[in-house]
Amino acid sequence: MSTFTFDRFIDYEDGKMAHVYTMEDDDISGIPLNIHIDNADQYPALKRCLCEIDVYGIAVDIDVYVSSDEYEKAETHFAEKSLIPSGTFPLPGKEDLFVPSAHIIFSGKVLAVHQNPDNDPDEPNYCLWIDTLGLCFALYLRHEGLIEEGYVVSGSAWLFGDITDVQEIDESAFLSASEEYIDPSRYRIASRLEYKMRHSVGNYVLLTARKNPTNARYKGRIDEFFLSGEYQIPCVRGHFIRVGNKTFEEYDLIDIEPLVGREEDIIRGKITGETIQDYILPLTDEQLVFLAKELDIDLEDLPFLPEDRIEYINEMMSGIETEEIEAAEIECREISERGRAAEEIKNIIGYKLTNDTVEGSQ
């Protein structure tokens, strides 16, 4: 796994390549690379960030040297760890013919070897873990001789891989919009947790925080992300059930999980106070139990569904009534108890909705 600065996706054959920059290596600034990403569909809106990629390569043309001394004697004119992103930019005079690809020309040391001599002749029989300039990657190749740890491999390869993690990066790391160069020395790397904090603003979440003697869990809405104090500590501020408005620093937090579906709806109703409670007050206990069962939620959470769900609930009851009436007609019987309960609830809620509409128009 290697860490890169992700710049953008490039359409490529039947998928996408990530255009990335290697992280700074000694005096070498970020090297631009194209890597075919197998799981690009999991990151459709990915923007400039730090990302970790499991990188693999398929050898195209490879030479193997038993030691660093042997490689030096070969006078390849390249350092033992060298990398040329041949698929990223054209050779001089070849600009008109250039098509971006995920190819590189490289030299690197073998850190580990996995061999499968039983593979078919047209399949790789080696997988080598290669340490080259700016990244490590697993190289698949067919080689009829011996390759061991410490050997040097040189040649060209086609890169592919999976993005395994994404972390936010401070925009100050990037120079003006007119310049494509990115200065790796100016990175302020954000943790995975800070990434979640930034991207949870406006969302309803389950937040786990450190609190002695056990961890505490808070359900609520995150309203703001900000950096606090001299050391620019990431913080979120929001409204949480049972505690009201509260601020958490990154060091207070363990995790942030988004709430979805009914759970998000219930928390939203509890926080905004705009709930269906007024609409269901006239219902009997039996009708409330029926409604909670049809909505598949706990009875105690029913009053806290947000107000904008009431029309959906009314339409749902109307649908159940229609369904049961049609079934009764086909079977030549009276409407079922379920159909009658839905009809009664629909009439009560519908009466309240009609009155509210009339009052609102006056």
N, C-alpha and C positions, 0 to 999 in steps of 0.2 A: 504494500500500500504506500502511495506517495501523495504528498499534499501539493496542490497547484492553486494558482489564481485562475478562476474560471472567468472568461471574458464573454463568450457567446457560443451558441450552437450554430453549426453550418450544415445545411442540407447535404447529404452524401449518399449516393446510390439508394438503397432501400431504407436508410435510417438517417442518423445525424452524427456529426463529429463535434466534440467539444474543442473549441479553440481555447487553449490554456497557456499559462506561463509557469515554468518551473520556479520554485522558490530560490532565493539568492544562495549561491554556493561560492563561498570565499569572495573573490573579486568579480565573479561572473554574475551579471544581472539576469533576470528571468529570461529563459529561453522559450520562444513561442513554439507550441506543439499542437498538432491536431491528433485527437484520439477518438476512434469510433466508439460510441457509447451504446452498449446493448440495452441499458435500462433508461434511455433518455425520455421515454414516455412517462416515467415517474416524476420528472421534473419539467413539466411543460412551460412553466413561467420563470425558470431559473435566470437570475440576473447576476451581475458581477459579485463574486464572493470567493471565499476559500473553499475548496472541496478536496475530499480524499477520494482517490480512484484506485481500485485494484487494476493494475495495468498488465496486459499480456501482449506478447508479440509473436508473430509468425515470421520465421526467418525466410528471407528472400535469397540472399547470397552471403554466405558466412565463411570466414577463415578462422581456424582454431590454433592457438599458440600455447605451448605447455607451460610457459612462464613469462613473467614480465621481461626478463632478459631476452628471450626468444622474440618477443613482440618488438622490442627495441631494435634488435638486429635486423628485423624485416624492413626497417626504414619506411614505415607507412606514412610518415610525416604527420601523424595524428597522435595526440597524447593517449595514454592508456585508458583514461576516462575522457571520452570526447563524444560530442553529440551534435549532429547537423540535422535540423528539421527540414529534410528535403521535400516533404509534402506541404510545407507551410509557405514557402516563397519560391519563385522561379529562379533558375540559373540565368546569368546575364545573357541577353540575346534570345532567350526562350520564353519571354513574357507572353507572347501571343498564343503559345501552345500549352501554357501552364494550366493545370486543373488541380485544385487543392486536394490533398489526400492525407492519409494517416501514416505515411512512410517516414522513416528516419534512416540516417547513416550514423553508425555509432561504433565505439569501442568500449569494452567494459570487462571487469573481472568477474569470474564465476564464484558466487558465494555458496551455492548449494546445487546439487545435481540429483535429478530423479530420472531413472532410465527404465524404459519398457521395451526390452529386446523382442518381445513377441508381437509387437504391432505389425500391421501389414506394411509391405515395402513402400506404399504411397502415403503412409502416415508417419508423423513424427515419432522418433524413438527416444528423444531426450526432451526434458523440460529443465531449463537452467534458470537459476535465479541470478540475474545480471545486475551489477552495480555500475551504472554509468553516470555521466555528468548530469546532475539535477534530478535523477530518479532511479528507482529500482523497479525491475519488471521481470515477469516470468516469460522466458523465450522458448517457444516450441520449434524444434528443428529435427531434420533427418541428417544424421552423421554416422558414417560407418566406422569411424575410429573411436578411440578412448577420449572421454572428456572428464576431468576431475576438478574438484574444488581448487581454486587458485589459478586455473587456466585463464587466459585472456581470449575473448571472442571479439571479432571485428567483422563488420559487414552492414547489411541493411535489413530492415524489418518493417512489418505493417502492424500498427498498434491498435488494440481494442481494449475494452474494459467496462467495469461497472462503477458508477458513482456510489460510494458507501456512506458519505457524510457531507453535510454542507454547513459552513459557518459564515456568519456575516463579517464583512470587512468595512472598516471606516472609509468613507468616501474620500477623505483627505489623502489616502494612499494613491489616488489617481490624479494625474496632472490635468491640465486644461482639456476641454473637449476636442480641441484641435490637434492634440497629441495622443497617439496611441500607446506610447511607452508608459509602463507602470513601474513606479519606483518601489521595489520590495522593501527597502529600508524604512519606509514610512508606514508600514502596516501596523494597525492596532487590531490584533486578532481578537475576535469575539468568541466567547465560549458558545457551545451548543445551547446552553440555558439562556444566555443573553439573546441568541437568535430567536428562541421561543418567546422571550419577554417582548422583544420588539414587534413580533408578528402576531401577538395576541391582543393588541390594542383594539378595543371595540368588541371583543369576543367574550363569550361566557365560558368559564374555565373551572376546572378542579385544580387547586393550587396546593401543593404539599410543602410545608415549611418546617424548619427546625424549631422545636420547642421542648424544653425539658419538662418531665422525664421522657416523654414520647413525642413523636412528630405530630403536627397538627395539620388538618385538611380543611381548606376553605373553598366554598363554592360561591362564585360571584362573577362580576364583569370587570375586566381590566380597562380602565379609561385613559391611561397615560403611561408612556415610557419616557424616562429622562435619565441623564447622567448627572450625578450629584457630587459636589465637593471637589477638593483639589485633585483627588485621584480618579475623578470621573467614574464613580461607582454606578453601574447600571441599576436602575430602580423602576418599579412599576407602582402605580397608584390606582385603586379601584374601589368598588363597593362590594362588600361580601356579606352573605347572610349571617345574621346574629352578631356581627362585629361592626357593621357599617363601613364607613370610609377608612381605608387602611393603606399604608405604604410598605412595600417590601423591598429590601436591597437584595442583590444577587446572592450574597452570602447567607441570607436568611432562607433561601429557597432550595428545594431538592428537585422539584419537577413541576411542570405546568402541562396539563392535559386539556384539550378542547372538549367541551360538552356539545353533544349533537342531539338532534331529534327531540323527543318528549322531555328529556332531562334538561336540555337547553331552554325549552319553552317554559318549563315550570320555574326555573331559576329566573328567567327573564320577567315572568309575571310577578314573582316575589319582590324583585328589585324595583321594577318600574311602578308597581302598585296598580297598573292597568290590567285588571284580571276579569274573569268571567263571573266572579262571585255574585255581583248584583243580579245577573241573569238567572242564576240557579237557586237563589234564595227561596223562591216559591215552591221548589220541588220537594216532594216528600222524601223521607229517608230511603224508601224502596226505590224511588226513581233515581236518586243520587247513586245508589249502589249499582243500578242497571247501567247508568251512564258511564260510571268509572270502569265497569267491566267491558262495555263496548269500546271504550277508548283505550283499554289495556293500560290503565295507570292506577296507582294506589288511590283509595278513596280520600285519604288525607291531603293528597296533592291536587285533587280535582279543582278546588276553588282557586288555585293559583295559576291555572292555565291563562295565558295572556288573552286580553279582550279580543284581539284580532282573530282568535280561533273560534269565536262564538258562531259566526256564520257558517263555517265549515261543520261545526257540531250540529247546527240546525239542518243543514243539507244532508248530513249523515243520518239523522233521525228520519228525515223525509224519505231517504232512500230505503231505509229498513222498512218503513211503513208500506211503501210501494211494493217492495219485494214480497212482503208477507201477504198483502192483499192479492197479488197475482198468484201466489202459491195457493191461497185459500180458494180462489175462483177455479183454478185448474182441478183441485181436489174436492170441490163442492163442499166446502166446510167453512166455519166461521174463521175470522182472522185470529191468529195466534196471540198468546199473551205477550210475546216479544213485540209483535206488531202493534198491539194496543198501547204498550208502554212507550214505544217510540212515538206513536201518534200524540199521546198526552204530553210528552216532553216537548215535541215539536210545537204544539199549540201554545204551551206556556212560554217557551223561549221566543217563538214567533210573535206573540202578543207584545212582549217587552221590546223586541227589535222594532216592531211597527210603531209603537208609541215613541221610542227614542228618535226614530226618523222624523215623525211628525213634529215633535217638540223642537228638533234641531232645525227644521225648515221654517219655523215661525219667527 
